[in-house]
Amino acid sequence: MSSYGNDVIGNLTHTYFINVKSIRVNNKTVSFNNSLLSIDESTRDGGTCLRTVRSYTSLHRSIYIALINEFVNAAASQGIKRVASVAPFGACFNAKTIASGKTVGPRVPIIDLVMNGKNVFWRFYGSNSMVRVSKNVICLAFVEGSPNLTGPTTSIVVGGYQMENYLLEFDLTSSKLRFSPSLLLNGTSCSQFGALL
Protein backbone atom coordinates (compact mmCIF):
# COMPACT_ATOMS: atom_id res chain seq x y z
CA MET A 1 0.00 0.00 0.00
CA SER A 2 1.22 3.50 -0.76
CA SER A 3 -0.27 6.96 -0.48
CA TYR A 4 0.13 10.31 -2.20
CA GLY A 5 -1.97 13.13 -3.58
CA ASN A 6 -3.45 11.84 -6.82
CA ASP A 7 -6.53 13.76 -7.82
CA VAL A 8 -8.63 16.63 -6.61
CA ILE A 9 -12.17 16.42 -5.30
CA GLY A 10 -12.82 19.76 -3.65
CA ASN A 11 -9.47 20.06 -1.88
CA LEU A 12 -6.30 18.06 -2.51
CA THR A 13 -6.66 14.68 -0.85
CA HIS A 14 -4.36 11.75 -0.23
CA THR A 15 -5.02 8.54 -2.08
CA TYR A 16 -4.23 5.09 -0.71
CA PHE A 17 -3.07 2.57 -3.30
CA ILE A 18 -3.32 -1.20 -2.96
CA ASN A 19 -1.52 -3.83 -4.97
CA VAL A 20 -4.30 -5.52 -6.96
CA LYS A 21 -2.91 -8.12 -9.38
CA SER A 22 -6.10 -9.44 -11.01
CA ILE A 23 -9.88 -9.66 -10.75
CA ARG A 24 -11.91 -12.87 -10.48
CA VAL A 25 -15.60 -13.60 -10.99
CA ASN A 26 -16.71 -16.87 -9.37
CA ASN A 27 -13.01 -17.77 -9.10
CA LYS A 28 -12.42 -17.26 -12.84
CA THR A 29 -9.79 -14.64 -13.70
CA VAL A 30 -11.13 -11.76 -15.78
CA SER A 31 -9.09 -11.27 -18.95
CA PHE A 32 -7.79 -7.73 -19.65
CA ASN A 33 -4.50 -5.87 -20.02
CA ASN A 34 -3.01 -6.40 -16.55
CA SER A 35 -0.42 -3.68 -17.11
CA LEU A 36 -3.25 -1.26 -16.23
CA LEU A 37 -2.99 -2.52 -12.65
CA SER A 38 0.57 -1.22 -12.33
CA ILE A 39 1.42 2.45 -11.89
CA ASP A 40 3.36 3.92 -14.80
CA GLU A 41 6.48 5.49 -13.31
CA SER A 42 6.51 8.38 -15.79
CA THR A 43 2.82 9.34 -15.97
CA ARG A 44 1.65 7.91 -12.59
CA ASP A 45 -1.40 6.50 -14.43
CA GLY A 46 -2.76 3.08 -13.47
CA GLY A 47 -3.00 1.14 -10.24
CA THR A 48 -5.81 0.67 -7.74
CA CYS A 49 -6.75 3.09 -4.98
CA LEU A 50 -9.37 3.54 -2.27
CA ARG A 51 -11.65 6.59 -2.25
CA THR A 52 -14.53 6.82 0.21
CA VAL A 53 -15.70 9.99 -1.55
CA ARG A 54 -16.62 7.91 -4.60
CA SER A 55 -19.97 6.17 -4.32
CA TYR A 56 -19.17 3.13 -6.46
CA THR A 57 -16.00 1.47 -7.67
CA SER A 58 -14.94 2.80 -11.07
CA LEU A 59 -12.77 0.94 -13.54
CA HIS A 60 -10.79 1.77 -16.66
CA ARG A 61 -13.05 1.22 -19.67
CA SER A 62 -11.34 -1.97 -20.86
CA ILE A 63 -11.36 -3.48 -17.35
CA TYR A 64 -14.99 -2.46 -16.89
CA ILE A 65 -16.12 -4.09 -20.14
CA ALA A 66 -14.20 -7.28 -19.31
CA LEU A 67 -15.72 -7.41 -15.81
CA ILE A 68 -19.25 -6.89 -17.11
CA ASN A 69 -18.87 -9.59 -19.76
CA GLU A 70 -17.54 -12.13 -17.26
CA PHE A 71 -20.16 -11.22 -14.66
CA VAL A 72 -23.05 -11.38 -17.15
CA ASN A 73 -21.90 -14.82 -18.35
CA ALA A 74 -21.56 -16.12 -14.80
CA ALA A 75 -24.95 -14.66 -13.86
CA ALA A 76 -26.60 -16.29 -16.89
CA SER A 77 -25.25 -19.67 -15.77
CA GLN A 78 -27.17 -19.12 -12.52
CA GLY A 79 -30.38 -18.34 -14.40
CA ILE A 80 -30.15 -14.60 -13.75
CA LYS A 81 -31.80 -12.62 -16.56
CA ARG A 82 -30.23 -9.43 -17.87
CA VAL A 83 -32.41 -6.39 -18.60
CA ALA A 84 -31.80 -2.94 -20.06
CA SER A 85 -29.04 -0.99 -18.33
CA VAL A 86 -29.86 1.92 -16.03
CA ALA A 87 -27.26 4.72 -16.02
CA PRO A 88 -24.62 4.88 -14.69
CA PHE A 89 -24.57 1.08 -14.41
CA GLY A 90 -23.63 -1.06 -17.38
CA ALA A 91 -25.21 -4.37 -16.35
CA CYS A 92 -28.67 -4.70 -14.81
CA PHE A 93 -30.82 -7.72 -14.08
CA ASN A 94 -34.36 -8.84 -13.36
CA ALA A 95 -34.49 -8.91 -9.57
CA LYS A 96 -37.11 -11.67 -9.70
CA THR A 97 -34.50 -14.04 -11.14
CA ILE A 98 -32.03 -13.45 -8.29
CA ALA A 99 -32.34 -15.42 -5.07
CA SER A 100 -32.01 -13.53 -1.80
CA GLY A 101 -29.21 -14.58 0.51
CA LYS A 102 -29.67 -14.67 4.27
CA THR A 103 -26.41 -12.94 5.16
CA VAL A 104 -24.54 -11.24 2.31
CA GLY A 105 -27.28 -10.04 -0.01
CA PRO A 106 -28.39 -11.24 -3.45
CA ARG A 107 -27.01 -14.57 -4.59
CA VAL A 108 -24.97 -13.41 -7.56
CA PRO A 109 -21.47 -14.26 -8.80
CA ILE A 110 -18.79 -13.23 -6.32
CA ILE A 111 -16.10 -10.73 -7.31
CA ASP A 112 -12.55 -10.86 -5.95
CA LEU A 113 -9.81 -8.26 -6.11
CA VAL A 114 -6.76 -10.53 -5.98
CA MET A 115 -3.63 -9.11 -4.37
CA ASN A 116 -0.31 -10.67 -3.35
CA GLY A 117 -0.86 -14.32 -4.21
CA LYS A 118 -4.07 -15.97 -5.35
CA ASN A 119 -5.09 -16.64 -1.74
CA VAL A 120 -5.01 -12.96 -0.74
CA PHE A 121 -8.14 -11.31 -2.05
CA TRP A 122 -10.90 -8.86 -1.15
CA ARG A 123 -14.20 -10.63 -1.82
CA PHE A 124 -17.41 -8.81 -2.72
CA TYR A 125 -20.73 -10.58 -2.29
CA GLY A 126 -24.09 -9.36 -3.56
CA SER A 127 -24.49 -6.93 -0.66
CA ASN A 128 -21.49 -4.96 -1.98
CA SER A 129 -21.66 -5.74 -5.69
CA MET A 130 -25.34 -5.10 -6.46
CA VAL A 131 -27.61 -2.08 -6.05
CA ARG A 132 -31.38 -2.04 -6.47
CA VAL A 133 -32.54 0.76 -8.78
CA SER A 134 -36.25 -0.14 -8.85
CA LYS A 135 -38.60 -2.78 -7.51
CA ASN A 136 -37.74 -5.26 -10.25
CA VAL A 137 -34.27 -4.14 -11.40
CA ILE A 138 -30.95 -4.66 -9.67
CA CYS A 139 -27.61 -3.57 -11.16
CA LEU A 140 -23.94 -4.38 -10.86
CA ALA A 141 -22.67 -1.59 -8.61
CA PHE A 142 -19.51 -0.81 -10.57
CA VAL A 143 -19.15 2.05 -13.05
CA GLU A 144 -16.92 3.03 -15.93
CA GLY A 145 -14.17 5.41 -14.92
CA SER A 146 -13.31 8.60 -16.76
CA PRO A 147 -9.96 10.33 -17.32
CA ASN A 148 -8.78 12.50 -14.45
CA LEU A 149 -8.31 16.02 -15.80
CA THR A 150 -6.35 17.25 -12.78
CA GLY A 151 -3.68 14.56 -12.51
CA PRO A 152 -2.92 10.89 -13.11
CA THR A 153 -5.80 8.55 -13.99
CA THR A 154 -6.14 5.54 -11.70
CA SER A 155 -7.34 2.32 -13.35
CA ILE A 156 -9.48 1.09 -10.44
CA VAL A 157 -10.92 3.35 -7.75
CA VAL A 158 -12.62 1.36 -4.99
CA GLY A 159 -15.62 3.34 -3.80
CA GLY A 160 -17.49 3.58 -0.53
CA TYR A 161 -20.29 1.17 -1.50
CA GLN A 162 -17.80 -1.66 -1.91
CA MET A 163 -16.10 -0.80 1.41
CA GLU A 164 -19.31 -0.99 3.44
CA ASN A 165 -19.27 -3.58 6.24
CA TYR A 166 -15.57 -4.38 6.01
CA LEU A 167 -13.08 -3.34 8.66
CA LEU A 168 -9.99 -1.78 7.08
CA GLU A 169 -6.74 -1.26 9.00
CA PHE A 170 -4.14 1.04 7.46
CA ASP A 171 -0.58 0.39 8.62
CA LEU A 172 1.22 3.38 7.09
CA THR A 173 4.53 2.52 8.73
CA SER A 174 4.82 -0.82 6.96
CA SER A 175 2.67 0.21 3.96
CA LYS A 176 0.14 -2.54 4.55
CA LEU A 177 -3.64 -2.74 4.41
CA ARG A 178 -5.46 -5.35 6.45
CA PHE A 179 -9.13 -6.03 5.86
CA SER A 180 -11.73 -8.31 7.36
CA PRO A 181 -14.16 -10.57 5.53
CA SER A 182 -17.62 -9.05 5.19
CA LEU A 183 -19.00 -8.38 8.66
CA LEU A 184 -22.36 -9.60 7.38
CA LEU A 185 -20.98 -13.14 7.39
CA ASN A 186 -20.87 -12.88 11.19
CA GLY A 187 -24.33 -11.40 11.52
CA THR A 188 -23.14 -7.87 12.22
CA SER A 189 -22.37 -4.68 10.31
CA CYS A 190 -20.50 -1.39 10.58
CA SER A 191 -23.68 0.18 11.95
CA GLN A 192 -23.05 -2.00 15.02
CA PHE A 193 -19.45 -0.84 15.32
CA GLY A 194 -19.92 0.62 18.80
CA ALA A 195 -21.26 -2.69 20.01
CA LEU A 196 -18.17 -4.47 18.66
CA LEU A 197 -15.78 -2.49 20.88
MIFI-465595 format. One line per field, with one value per residue: residue in one letter; residue number from 1; z, x, y of N, C-alpha, C in turn. Coordinates in nm, 3 decimals. Each point is the difference from the previous one (the first is absolute). Layout:
residues N
residuo: (a, ...)
num: (NUM, ...)
n_c3: (Z, ...)
n_c1: (X, ...)
n_c2: (Y, ...)
ca_c3: (Z, ...)
ca_c1: (X, ...)
ca_c2: (Y, ...)
c_c3: (Z, ...)
c_c1: (X, ...)
c_c2: (Y, ...)
***
This chain:
residues 197
residuo: (m, s, s, y, g, n, d, v, i, g, n, l, t, h, t, y, f, i, n, v, k, s, i, r, v, n, n, k, t, v, s, f, n, n, s, l, l, s, i, d, e, s, t, r, d, g, g, t, c, l, r, t, v, r, s, y, t, s, l, h, r, s, i, y, i, a, l, i, n, e, f, v, n, a, a, a, s, q, g, i, k, r, v, a, s, v, a, p, f, g, a, c, f, n, a, k, t, i, a, s, g, k, t, v, g, p, r, v, p, i, i, d, l, v, m, n, g, k, n, v, f, w, r, f, y, g, s, n, s, m, v, r, v, s, k, n, v, i, c, l, a, f, v, e, g, s, p, n, l, t, g, p, t, t, s, i, v, v, g, g, y, q, m, e, n, y, l, l, e, f, d, l, t, s, s, k, l, r, f, s, p, s, l, l, l, n, g, t, s, c, s, q, f, g, a, l, l)
num: (1, 2, 3, 4, 5, 6, 7, 8, 9, 10, 11, 12, 13, 14, 15, 16, 17, 18, 19, 20, 21, 22, 23, 24, 25, 26, 27, 28, 29, 30, 31, 32, 33, 34, 35, 36, 37, 38, 39, 40, 41, 42, 43, 44, 45, 46, 47, 48, 49, 50, 51, 52, 53, 54, 55, 56, 57, 58, 59, 60, 61, 62, 63, 64, 65, 66, 67, 68, 69, 70, 71, 72, 73, 74, 75, 76, 77, 78, 79, 80, 81, 82, 83, 84, 85, 86, 87, 88, 89, 90, 91, 92, 93, 94, 95, 96, 97, 98, 99, 100, 101, 102, 103, 104, 105, 106, 107, 108, 109, 110, 111, 112, 113, 114, 115, 116, 117, 118, 119, 120, 121, 122, 123, 124, 125, 126, 127, 128, 129, 130, 131, 132, 133, 134, 135, 136, 137, 138, 139, 140, 141, 142, 143, 144, 145, 146, 147, 148, 149, 150, 151, 152, 153, 154, 155, 156, 157, 158, 159, 160, 161, 162, 163, 164, 165, 166, 167, 168, 169, 170, 171, 172, 173, 174, 175, 176, 177, 178, 179, 180, 181, 182, 183, 184, 185, 186, 187, 188, 189, 190, 191, 192, 193, 194, 195, 196, 197)
n_c3: (0.000, -0.076, 0.029, -0.079, -0.011, -0.043, 0.054, -0.054, 0.118, -0.040, 0.109, -0.003, -0.040, 0.102, -0.084, 0.044, -0.043, -0.061, 0.026, -0.077, -0.011, 0.040, -0.081, 0.090, -0.080, 0.114, 0.050, -0.101, -0.041, 0.019, -0.131, 0.027, -0.044, 0.062, -0.104, -0.020, 0.059, -0.082, 0.084, -0.106, 0.005, -0.129, -0.023, 0.083, -0.124, 0.021, 0.036, 0.129, 0.024, 0.122, -0.026, 0.126, -0.065, -0.053, -0.057, -0.126, -0.002, -0.047, -0.127, -0.038, -0.109, -0.034, 0.123, -0.009, -0.128, 0.030, 0.105, -0.071, -0.102, 0.086, 0.059, -0.115, -0.048, 0.110, -0.010, -0.131, 0.039, 0.076, -0.125, 0.016, -0.018, -0.107, 0.042, -0.050, -0.037, 0.122, -0.063, 0.053, 0.029, -0.030, 0.113, -0.044, 0.101, -0.040, 0.095, -0.075, -0.078, 0.103, 0.050, 0.111, 0.034, 0.098, -0.050, -0.121, 0.005, -0.116, -0.039, -0.018, -0.116, 0.067, 0.047, -0.045, 0.082, -0.088, 0.114, 0.105, -0.111, -0.065, 0.117, -0.051, 0.042, -0.057, 0.070, -0.113, 0.095, -0.018, 0.131, -0.054, -0.075, 0.066, -0.081, 0.079, -0.126, 0.010, 0.008, -0.133, 0.021, -0.015, 0.032, -0.084, 0.126, -0.126, -0.019, -0.120, 0.015, 0.033, -0.103, 0.080, -0.003, 0.127, -0.055, 0.055, -0.094, 0.105, -0.023, 0.130, 0.024, 0.113, -0.020, 0.063, -0.105, -0.066, 0.069, -0.024, 0.132, -0.026, 0.083, -0.021, 0.004, 0.008, -0.039, 0.023, 0.118, -0.011, -0.032, 0.098, -0.070, 0.114, -0.042, 0.059, 0.018, -0.083, 0.072, -0.115, -0.031, 0.090, -0.084, -0.040, 0.029, -0.086, -0.026, 0.025, -0.062, 0.057, -0.044, -0.104, 0.051)
n_c1: (0.085, -0.038, 0.044, -0.072, 0.012, -0.120, -0.114, -0.072, -0.059, -0.032, 0.057, 0.130, -0.011, 0.028, 0.066, -0.068, 0.116, -0.065, 0.066, -0.100, -0.001, -0.124, -0.101, -0.078, -0.073, -0.060, 0.110, -0.060, 0.127, -0.029, -0.020, 0.110, 0.041, 0.069, 0.062, -0.133, 0.032, 0.099, 0.071, -0.028, 0.129, -0.025, -0.115, 0.034, -0.035, -0.121, 0.002, -0.010, -0.099, -0.004, -0.129, -0.015, 0.058, 0.036, -0.118, 0.038, 0.047, 0.099, -0.011, 0.127, -0.032, 0.123, 0.037, -0.069, 0.030, 0.126, -0.009, -0.063, 0.082, 0.101, -0.042, -0.031, 0.112, 0.066, -0.060, 0.021, 0.116, -0.035, -0.035, 0.098, -0.113, 0.071, -0.008, -0.074, 0.113, 0.032, 0.017, 0.122, -0.086, 0.098, -0.037, -0.124, -0.076, -0.078, -0.040, -0.105, 0.109, 0.011, 0.057, -0.070, 0.119, 0.029, 0.125, 0.042, -0.131, -0.033, -0.051, 0.107, 0.064, 0.096, 0.048, 0.119, 0.056, 0.080, 0.066, 0.079, -0.005, -0.034, 0.062, 0.047, -0.124, -0.057, -0.089, -0.070, -0.092, -0.121, 0.020, 0.119, -0.056, -0.114, -0.073, -0.104, -0.043, -0.074, -0.129, 0.009, 0.080, 0.102, 0.098, 0.097, 0.040, 0.042, 0.083, -0.019, 0.130, 0.040, 0.063, 0.104, -0.069, 0.015, 0.023, 0.078, -0.026, -0.071, 0.049, 0.017, -0.115, 0.037, -0.131, -0.070, -0.079, 0.114, 0.028, -0.130, -0.001, 0.112, 0.081, 0.048, 0.120, 0.032, 0.102, 0.006, 0.040, -0.074, -0.079, -0.082, -0.089, -0.067, -0.071, -0.117, -0.050, -0.100, -0.029, -0.068, 0.115, 0.028, -0.095, 0.099, 0.018, 0.047, -0.130, 0.054, 0.080, -0.079, -0.089, 0.088, 0.005)
n_c2: (-0.118, 0.099, 0.120, 0.078, 0.134, -0.040, 0.031, 0.093, -0.009, 0.121, -0.049, 0.025, -0.125, -0.080, -0.077, -0.105, -0.047, -0.099, -0.110, 0.040, -0.134, -0.031, -0.030, -0.058, -0.076, -0.036, 0.055, 0.063, 0.000, 0.128, -0.013, 0.071, 0.117, -0.097, 0.053, 0.007, -0.115, 0.026, 0.072, 0.072, -0.029, 0.016, -0.063, -0.102, -0.029, -0.054, -0.128, -0.032, 0.085, 0.049, 0.025, 0.033, 0.101, -0.113, 0.011, -0.023, -0.122, 0.076, -0.041, -0.010, 0.066, -0.035, 0.039, 0.113, 0.011, -0.032, 0.083, 0.092, -0.023, -0.007, 0.112, 0.057, -0.053, 0.037, 0.118, -0.001, -0.049, 0.104, 0.023, 0.090, 0.068, 0.035, 0.127, 0.097, 0.057, 0.037, 0.116, -0.002, -0.095, -0.085, -0.058, -0.020, -0.042, -0.099, 0.080, -0.030, 0.012, 0.084, -0.107, 0.010, 0.048, -0.084, 0.002, -0.034, 0.012, 0.056, -0.116, 0.072, -0.002, -0.061, 0.113, -0.037, 0.088, -0.060, -0.019, 0.003, -0.074, -0.112, -0.024, 0.113, 0.014, 0.105, -0.069, 0.023, -0.008, -0.054, -0.001, -0.027, -0.094, -0.002, 0.078, 0.011, 0.010, -0.109, -0.015, 0.002, 0.105, -0.083, 0.086, -0.034, 0.013, -0.010, 0.101, 0.053, -0.006, 0.119, 0.057, 0.003, 0.110, -0.038, -0.118, -0.093, -0.090, -0.032, -0.121, -0.023, 0.057, -0.061, -0.001, 0.093, -0.019, -0.020, 0.110, 0.015, 0.001, 0.066, -0.061, 0.122, -0.056, 0.128, -0.074, 0.132, -0.043, -0.109, 0.102, -0.033, -0.069, -0.002, -0.102, 0.015, -0.123, -0.011, 0.107, 0.007, -0.059, 0.096, 0.037, 0.079, 0.128, 0.091, -0.009, -0.119, 0.088, 0.087, -0.089, 0.016, 0.123)
ca_c3: (0.000, 0.000, 0.001, -0.041, -0.063, -0.135, -0.073, 0.080, 0.015, 0.097, 0.037, -0.026, 0.096, -0.015, -0.056, 0.046, -0.107, 0.038, -0.105, -0.064, -0.109, -0.096, 0.045, -0.027, 0.014, 0.032, -0.003, -0.134, -0.022, -0.107, -0.095, -0.049, 0.000, 0.141, 0.022, 0.053, 0.146, 0.050, -0.016, -0.094, 0.075, -0.061, -0.002, 0.125, -0.033, 0.031, 0.139, 0.069, 0.123, 0.081, 0.014, 0.062, -0.056, -0.120, 0.042, -0.050, -0.059, -0.143, -0.064, -0.136, -0.094, -0.045, 0.115, 0.027, -0.100, 0.027, 0.122, -0.031, -0.083, 0.082, 0.100, -0.070, -0.036, 0.122, 0.048, -0.088, 0.038, 0.121, -0.036, 0.024, -0.128, -0.018, -0.055, -0.049, 0.098, 0.059, 0.025, -0.068, 0.008, -0.131, -0.001, 0.092, -0.003, 0.053, 0.141, 0.028, -0.035, 0.092, 0.134, 0.111, 0.099, 0.138, 0.071, -0.078, -0.110, -0.115, -0.038, -0.133, -0.006, 0.089, -0.065, 0.083, -0.037, 0.043, 0.031, 0.000, 0.006, -0.032, 0.121, 0.067, -0.084, 0.062, -0.063, 0.003, -0.020, -0.056, 0.082, -0.039, -0.145, -0.067, 0.054, -0.054, -0.056, -0.001, 0.064, -0.074, -0.068, 0.086, -0.091, 0.047, 0.058, -0.045, -0.109, -0.086, 0.041, -0.102, 0.020, 0.101, -0.068, 0.090, 0.039, -0.054, -0.002, 0.066, -0.074, 0.084, 0.121, 0.084, 0.061, 0.132, 0.002, 0.010, 0.129, 0.110, 0.082, 0.014, 0.085, -0.066, 0.088, -0.077, 0.068, -0.087, 0.026, -0.079, -0.131, -0.014, 0.027, 0.046, -0.010, 0.048, -0.088, 0.022, 0.135, -0.011, 0.016, 0.144, 0.053, 0.050, -0.104, 0.051, 0.080, 0.136, 0.035, 0.142, 0.078, -0.019, 0.081)
ca_c1: (-0.085, 0.072, -0.093, 0.044, -0.106, -0.015, -0.094, -0.064, -0.145, -0.008, 0.137, 0.096, -0.014, 0.094, -0.058, 0.067, 0.008, 0.018, 0.068, -0.088, 0.069, -0.099, -0.139, -0.067, -0.145, -0.022, 0.132, 0.058, 0.072, -0.050, 0.107, 0.020, 0.140, 0.036, 0.094, -0.078, -0.003, 0.127, 0.011, 0.105, 0.093, 0.015, -0.126, -0.073, -0.129, -0.015, -0.010, -0.129, -0.001, -0.122, -0.053, -0.132, -0.083, -0.064, -0.110, 0.017, 0.130, 0.011, 0.107, 0.041, -0.101, 0.025, -0.021, -0.144, -0.068, 0.037, -0.070, -0.143, -0.020, 0.020, -0.107, -0.126, 0.006, -0.013, -0.137, -0.089, 0.013, -0.080, -0.138, -0.031, -0.034, 0.043, -0.098, 0.061, 0.085, -0.048, 0.119, 0.129, 0.042, 0.007, -0.060, -0.113, -0.062, -0.135, 0.015, -0.081, 0.077, 0.114, -0.038, 0.046, 0.081, -0.037, 0.102, 0.081, -0.073, -0.043, 0.088, 0.055, 0.141, 0.087, 0.108, 0.120, 0.119, 0.108, 0.119, 0.127, -0.027, -0.139, -0.077, -0.021, -0.097, -0.111, -0.117, -0.125, -0.124, -0.108, -0.029, 0.093, 0.019, -0.127, -0.081, -0.136, -0.036, -0.146, -0.056, 0.030, 0.130, 0.118, 0.113, 0.137, 0.034, 0.130, -0.022, 0.115, 0.076, 0.027, 0.134, 0.015, 0.050, 0.085, 0.117, 0.003, -0.125, 0.012, -0.077, -0.111, -0.023, -0.097, -0.088, -0.056, -0.101, 0.069, 0.070, -0.097, -0.004, 0.132, 0.090, 0.127, 0.105, 0.110, 0.129, 0.079, 0.142, 0.047, -0.069, -0.086, -0.143, -0.064, -0.145, -0.076, -0.108, -0.123, -0.055, -0.132, 0.016, -0.007, -0.126, 0.011, 0.027, 0.068, -0.095, 0.010, 0.141, 0.013, -0.027, 0.109, 0.116)
ca_c2: (0.118, 0.127, 0.113, 0.133, 0.076, -0.050, 0.082, 0.103, 0.004, 0.109, 0.033, -0.107, -0.108, -0.109, -0.120, -0.120, -0.099, -0.139, -0.074, -0.098, -0.069, -0.051, -0.002, -0.127, -0.013, -0.143, -0.064, 0.001, 0.126, 0.085, 0.025, 0.137, 0.039, 0.014, 0.110, 0.112, -0.011, 0.055, 0.144, 0.042, 0.084, 0.132, 0.075, -0.031, -0.060, -0.142, -0.040, -0.011, 0.079, 0.004, 0.136, -0.003, 0.107, -0.054, -0.087, -0.136, -0.028, 0.029, -0.074, 0.035, -0.051, -0.138, -0.089, 0.002, -0.083, -0.139, -0.042, -0.016, -0.119, -0.120, -0.005, -0.032, -0.143, -0.079, 0.018, -0.078, -0.141, -0.017, 0.027, 0.141, 0.061, 0.138, 0.094, 0.123, 0.068, 0.125, 0.083, -0.015, -0.140, -0.061, -0.134, -0.007, -0.131, -0.017, -0.036, -0.119, -0.120, -0.007, -0.047, 0.085, -0.069, 0.031, 0.078, 0.094, 0.061, -0.081, -0.110, 0.028, -0.037, 0.076, 0.073, 0.011, 0.076, -0.089, 0.078, -0.073, -0.142, -0.027, -0.022, 0.128, 0.069, 0.073, -0.063, 0.074, -0.075, 0.080, 0.118, 0.106, 0.005, 0.028, 0.109, -0.003, 0.130, 0.004, -0.119, -0.123, 0.008, 0.010, 0.022, -0.017, 0.130, 0.047, 0.095, 0.027, 0.116, 0.102, 0.057, 0.104, 0.120, 0.078, -0.078, -0.136, -0.076, -0.130, -0.100, -0.048, 0.080, -0.071, 0.098, -0.024, -0.107, -0.127, -0.008, -0.012, -0.123, -0.061, 0.077, 0.024, 0.050, 0.057, 0.003, 0.087, -0.022, -0.114, 0.007, -0.117, 0.012, -0.123, 0.013, -0.114, -0.046, 0.076, -0.014, -0.061, -0.144, -0.028, 0.051, 0.136, 0.098, 0.119, 0.078, -0.053, 0.010, 0.031, -0.121, -0.094, 0.043)
c_c3: (0.000, -0.002, -0.052, -0.064, -0.146, -0.081, 0.095, -0.002, 0.108, 0.031, -0.034, 0.110, -0.025, -0.045, 0.047, -0.109, 0.057, -0.122, -0.058, -0.122, -0.107, 0.062, -0.036, 0.015, 0.016, -0.020, -0.139, -0.023, -0.120, -0.091, -0.048, 0.007, 0.144, 0.026, 0.055, 0.153, 0.064, -0.024, -0.091, 0.069, -0.058, 0.007, 0.130, -0.027, 0.044, 0.148, 0.052, 0.129, 0.068, 0.014, 0.058, -0.055, -0.132, 0.043, -0.038, -0.060, -0.150, -0.056, -0.138, -0.098, -0.040, 0.113, 0.028, -0.097, 0.026, 0.123, -0.028, -0.080, 0.082, 0.101, -0.064, -0.036, 0.123, 0.056, -0.084, 0.035, 0.128, -0.027, 0.025, -0.135, -0.006, -0.060, -0.047, 0.112, 0.049, 0.039, 0.148, -0.009, -0.136, -0.009, 0.106, -0.025, 0.059, 0.143, 0.034, -0.031, 0.090, 0.138, 0.105, 0.098, 0.140, 0.068, -0.086, -0.127, -0.113, -0.037, -0.146, -0.002, 0.092, -0.081, 0.098, -0.061, 0.058, 0.016, -0.003, 0.019, -0.017, 0.123, 0.084, -0.089, 0.085, -0.074, 0.020, -0.032, -0.053, 0.077, -0.039, -0.151, -0.076, 0.068, -0.067, -0.049, -0.016, 0.062, -0.067, -0.068, 0.102, -0.090, 0.067, 0.041, -0.025, -0.120, -0.082, 0.045, -0.115, 0.027, 0.106, -0.064, 0.085, 0.043, -0.061, 0.008, 0.058, -0.068, 0.077, 0.124, 0.079, 0.078, 0.132, 0.006, 0.015, 0.134, 0.117, 0.066, -0.011, 0.097, -0.071, 0.100, -0.085, 0.087, -0.089, 0.020, -0.087, -0.137, -0.025, 0.029, 0.044, -0.007, 0.043, -0.113, 0.027, 0.140, -0.002, 0.016, 0.146, 0.064, 0.060, -0.116, 0.062, 0.083, 0.146, 0.057, 0.149, 0.087, -0.012, 0.090, 0.144)
c_c1: (0.088, -0.100, 0.068, -0.116, -0.013, -0.100, -0.074, -0.150, -0.025, 0.141, 0.091, -0.011, 0.108, -0.074, 0.080, -0.008, 0.022, 0.046, -0.090, 0.071, -0.096, -0.138, -0.058, -0.151, -0.029, 0.128, 0.061, 0.064, -0.055, 0.117, 0.000, 0.148, 0.044, 0.103, -0.072, -0.003, 0.130, 0.003, 0.117, 0.090, 0.013, -0.128, -0.078, -0.141, 0.000, -0.016, -0.142, 0.006, -0.136, -0.046, -0.141, -0.092, -0.064, -0.107, 0.025, 0.140, -0.004, 0.121, 0.030, -0.093, 0.023, -0.018, -0.150, -0.075, 0.029, -0.073, -0.147, -0.024, 0.012, -0.113, -0.132, -0.003, -0.019, -0.142, -0.097, 0.006, -0.077, -0.148, -0.044, -0.018, 0.043, -0.112, 0.074, 0.078, -0.066, 0.124, 0.013, 0.049, -0.011, -0.061, -0.109, -0.077, -0.141, 0.012, -0.076, 0.075, 0.122, -0.050, 0.057, 0.080, -0.038, 0.099, 0.064, -0.070, -0.035, 0.101, 0.042, 0.145, 0.085, 0.113, 0.116, 0.099, 0.117, 0.128, 0.126, -0.023, -0.148, -0.087, -0.018, -0.092, -0.108, -0.124, -0.126, -0.116, -0.107, -0.031, 0.088, 0.020, -0.127, -0.073, -0.137, -0.037, -0.151, -0.050, 0.047, 0.137, 0.112, 0.123, 0.133, 0.053, 0.144, -0.025, 0.127, 0.069, 0.019, 0.138, -0.001, 0.066, 0.096, 0.127, -0.005, -0.137, 0.025, -0.092, -0.120, -0.006, -0.110, -0.081, -0.061, -0.100, 0.066, 0.072, -0.094, 0.009, 0.126, 0.078, 0.134, 0.100, 0.118, 0.125, 0.095, 0.149, 0.056, -0.067, -0.085, -0.146, -0.051, -0.151, -0.067, -0.085, -0.123, -0.054, -0.136, 0.007, -0.010, -0.125, 0.009, 0.032, 0.072, -0.093, -0.001, 0.139, 0.019, -0.018, 0.112, 0.118, -0.013)
c_c2: (0.124, 0.113, 0.124, 0.072, -0.039, 0.079, 0.091, -0.016, 0.104, 0.046, -0.118, -0.105, -0.104, -0.124, -0.120, -0.106, -0.139, -0.079, -0.111, -0.057, -0.050, 0.010, -0.136, 0.016, -0.148, -0.081, -0.013, 0.136, 0.075, 0.037, 0.146, 0.030, 0.030, 0.109, 0.123, 0.000, 0.049, 0.151, 0.033, 0.102, 0.141, 0.084, -0.010, -0.052, -0.146, -0.026, -0.004, 0.078, -0.008, 0.144, -0.007, 0.109, -0.041, -0.098, -0.145, -0.016, 0.028, -0.071, 0.058, -0.070, -0.146, -0.101, -0.013, -0.091, -0.148, -0.054, -0.024, -0.128, -0.127, -0.016, -0.041, -0.148, -0.088, 0.010, -0.084, -0.148, -0.032, 0.028, 0.143, 0.069, 0.146, 0.083, 0.125, 0.070, 0.129, 0.081, 0.033, -0.145, -0.068, -0.139, -0.006, -0.129, 0.004, -0.051, -0.127, -0.129, -0.018, -0.043, 0.094, -0.084, 0.044, 0.093, 0.110, 0.047, -0.095, -0.107, 0.016, -0.046, 0.088, 0.064, 0.013, 0.096, -0.078, 0.083, -0.086, -0.149, -0.026, -0.021, 0.127, 0.082, 0.067, -0.045, 0.085, -0.094, 0.096, 0.126, 0.118, 0.011, 0.038, 0.115, -0.004, 0.140, 0.015, -0.130, -0.127, -0.001, 0.021, 0.001, -0.030, 0.136, 0.041, 0.090, 0.018, 0.128, 0.098, 0.059, 0.110, 0.122, 0.083, -0.073, -0.138, -0.068, -0.139, -0.101, -0.052, 0.089, -0.067, 0.101, -0.045, -0.115, -0.136, -0.016, -0.022, -0.137, -0.085, 0.088, 0.010, 0.058, 0.045, 0.006, 0.080, -0.021, -0.111, -0.006, -0.125, 0.037, -0.136, 0.021, -0.129, -0.057, 0.087, -0.026, -0.068, -0.151, -0.042, 0.060, 0.138, 0.093, 0.119, 0.088, -0.046, 0.018, 0.028, -0.121, -0.100, 0.032, -0.047)
***
